[in-house]
């Protein structure tokens, strides 16, 4: 008997989990299930008739009307009324309650999607012994890319930190890798400041040094941000929404330098390595990036500061691959120039 169940479970590769808004609405000593009320509101709004509500539940018209009246009695207010020539519509009370539920469902949707993904992964592992690849949206980092190549188990999409975090908050991915300059997520503003409020698990992975990547020998003698405005200096930027671009814009503002004063400010690349390559081949003279990329291509490096690179995911996500990646990245950070390891106990 156990062996046959095992065979069935191992073939259960299609896992579908659905989490929806539930609970009850109580008035006095009466209560009505939220899901029941939402069926009423959707059916009446879409069909304009009690018959539409009956069809949605597979009931007779009389049974549907009786159920609707029981909801109204429990809430102490009518939910629908009939109008000549317009069928059945929601009352002002019913419409207001429907709008409140719709707003609540919209606010919870992203969180439900995240938890749905986590439960699907856990259920798939219980049934098949495999979780499948985790979807990871991450800001580019050379150390992270190398670690992913050795750990496996991830479907990586490289994008800016803002876009990555927004995808996790929307429930579109399982985990994200991001950075927000020298500030912590709570002080960096949306979407980073929403991570704690959303109840996500935040793992500081390592610290890395960012600075100006400069042409070999630094022929323009660049020693400060102001030097980027000198005649003949060509800058290469990171794309909008990347943590590095946000940091550059912030330090420009702090220095009182307008973006229009930087020749090449509108030239964008999507990775630190691409910025470094453009400078190495002589197509640009400077760009903000990590020390590791400068050293790989023999570029000069003018330090700007250190920042923390984070990984975030749902707290309910249990996946060995995630733990393996965190351990691998932190171990690598201890032996690479331009990186500093973070105590695993740091939150």
N, C-alpha and C positions, 0 to 999 in steps of 0.2 A: 504493500500500500504506500509506504513512504517513498519507494523508488519511483512509482508511477507519478506521484505528486511532484517529485524532483524533476522528472522528464518534462512534465507540463510546464513547470516554472521556468525551466531553462529555455523553453521555446517562447516565453512571453517577452518578446522584444519590444512590442508596441505598448507603451505605458502612457496613459492619459489621465491626468489629475486636474480637477476643476474645483477651485475655491471660489465661493460666492458670498455676497453679503447675506448674513443670517441674523438670528436673534429674534426678539419679540418686542412689540410695543405694548406697554401696559397702561391702562387707564382705570383707576380704582382697583377693583379686584379682578378685572378682566384683562386678557392679553390676546394679541393676534400676531401670528408669525410674519416677520418682515417679508419673507419670500412670497407669502400668500398675497400680501398687499401689493407687492410689486407686479405680480401677475395681473391683478385687477387693473392697476394703473396702466400697464402696457397694453392690455387687451382693449380697454375702453378707449384709450387715446388712439390706437391704431384702427379700430373697427367702428367706434362710435355706437356700440350696441352691447347689451347684456348677452346677446347670442354669441358675440365674439368671445366674451369671457367664458361662456359655456363650452364653446368649441376648444378653447385653449386647455380646459381641464377635462374634456371628454365627458361633460355632464349634460343632462337635459336642461332646457331653459328654466324650468321650474326649480330644479335642484341648484342651478347656478344662482338664480335670484334669491333663493333661501340662504345660500352661503353668503352672498353679498350682504343681505340684511343682517346676518349674524355678526359680520365684521362691523357694520355700522352701529349695531347695538352695543358691541364691546367698546367701541371708541366714543360712543355718545354723540356722534355727528354723522349726517348723511355724507356719503362719498360720491354719489352720482345723482343726477336728475335728468329726466327726459324733457326734451324741448321739441315742440312741433316743427317738423321739417328738418331737424338737425340730429335726430336720434338721441342717444344717451351720451352725456358728457360728464366730466368730473365737476363736482361742486368747487367752490373757492377753497374750502377746507381740503377736499381731496386733491386738488391741483397743487396746493401749497405743500401738502405732505409728500406728494409725488416728487416735487422739485427738491425737497429736503433729502429724500432717499437717493435721488439721482446724483445730487452733489456729494453725498456720503460715499456712494459707490465709486464716483469718479476719484475722490480723494484716496480711497483704499485700493483702487485698481492696481496701481504700480506695486504696492506692497504685496498684494495677493499674487500678482504675476511672479514676483521674486520668490515668494514662498512656494508657489506652484512648481517652479523650476527645481527648487531644493528638494521638495518631496518626490518629484518625478525621478530625480537622480538617486535618491535613497531607495525608492521602491524598485527601480531598475536593478540596483546593486543587490537588493535582497532576493529578487526573482532570478537574476541571471549571474550574479557574481561580478558583474561589470557595470560601471557607471556610465561609460561612454565618455567622449571628450567634453571637457568643460569649455564654455565659451568665455574667452578673456579679451576684453578691450583694454588696451594699454598705451600709454604714452611711450614713445621710443626711448629705450635705454640699452646700450651695448651689453652691459652685464646681464640684464634680464633676458635679452635675446639669446645669449649664450646658454644661460641656465635652462631656458625652455627647450633648447636643442638636446639637452642631456636628460631632462626629466620626462618629457612627453606627456600626453594626456590632455593637451590643450588645443583649442581652435582659436588662434590669435588673430585679432584685428588691431592694427596699429593706427592710432588716431590721437588727436589732441586730448589733454587731460580733461578739459571741460566736457567735450563730447563723450569721453569714456565714462565719466562719473554720471552724466545725464542718462546714459544708456542703462547703467545699473539702477539708478533711481527709478527709471521707467520700467524696470523688470525685464529688459531686453537681453541681458547677459548674466552670466553666473558670477563673474568677478571682474575687477578693474585694477589696473596699475596706473598711478597718477602722482603728480607733484604739483605744488603750488608756491614755489619760490621759498624764500626764507621764512615765510609765515606758516603757521599750522592751519589745518582745514577750517577750524572754527573762526579764524580771523581773516580768511581769504575771501569771504563772501560766497554767494551762490555760484555754482551748485555745491561747492565743497562744504560749506557750512551746513548743508542739509543732511550730510552723512550721519552725524550723531543723532539728529532728530528722527531720522528714518530707522534708527536702531540697528545699523549695519555694524559688522565687525571690522575694525580698522587695525591693520598690521603694518607698523613702520618696518620697512625692509632694510634700508641702508641710508647713509648720507652720501651725497656726491657733490663734487666741486664743479661749479659752473663758472665760466669766464669768457673772455673774448678770445676766439680762435683767430690767429693772425698768420699772415703769409710768412714762410720761412725767412728768418733774419729780420722780420718786422721792418721792411724797407720804408714804411711811412712813419716810423718812430711813434707808434700809437702807445700812449701811456695812460690815457683816461678816456671817458666817454666823449668829452669835448673834442678830442682829436679825431673822432669819427666824422666830424663836420668839415674837416680840412679838405681843401681842393684835391681831387684825384682819388680820394678814398672811396672804395665801393663796398657797401655793406650787403650781406645776404641774411635775410630774416627767416624766422620760423613761421609757420602758418598761423592764422588767427585761431584762437581757441586752445593753442598749445600752452603748457605751463611756462615754457621758456619764453614764448612771445609775451605772455602776460607779465613776466618778470622784467623783460627788457622795456616794455612800455612803462612799467612802474618806475624803474630807475631813471628812465628818460625824464619822466614827470618830476621826480625828486630833484633831478639836476637842472630842471628848468629848460630842457632842450626839446624843441618841437620835432615831431617825426619828420616834418618837411625839410628839416635841416640835414637829414641823413640820406645821402644818395644811395639808392638801392633798398630803401626801407620797404618798398612794395614787392621786392623780389622774394619769393617764399619757397622754402623747402620743407619737407615733411619729417626729416630725421636729422639727428646730430651728425650722422655719418655723411649725409648728403651735403650738409653745410660745410663740413670739413673737406669733402672732395672738391667742391666748387672753389674753395680757397686754395687747395693744393694744386689745382690745375691752372691757377692764375686768372680765373673768371671773376673772382672777388678778393677783397683784401681782409675782411673781418666779418665775424658773425658770432653770436652768443651760442655756447654749447658746452658739453662736458669735457673735462680734461682728458678722459680716456680717448675720445675721438681725435683730439689734437695730437696726442702722443702716437697714435697709430699711424698717422700720416705725416709725422715729422713737422708739425706746425708749432709756432710760438703760442704761448698761453698766458693771458693776463687775467689773474683770478678776480672774480666778482663776489663770490660767496658760496656758502654751503647750504644745501637744502635736503630735506628728507623725501625719499621716494616711498610711497605707500601702496599697499594692496588692500582692497576692501571687498567684502562679500556679505551675503546674508549670514546672520548668526546661526541659522539652522542648517546651513550648508555643511554637510559632512562628506569630505572627499579626500582620500589619501593623497591624490595628486596635488591638491592644494597645499597640504602640509609639506610634501616633498619639495615643492617649488619654493616655499618660504625658507625651508632649511637650506636648500641649495644656494639660493641667492645670498642669504646671510653669510654662508660659509665662504663664498667667492669674494664677497666685499672685503673680507679680512686681508686678502692678499693682493689687491689691485690698487695701483696708483690712481688717485682721484676719488677713491671711495673710502668710507669709514663704516665699520660694522656697528650695528645697533644691538644693545642688550635684548635678547629674546623676551625678557620680562617687561620691556617697555610697551606701553599701550598708547 
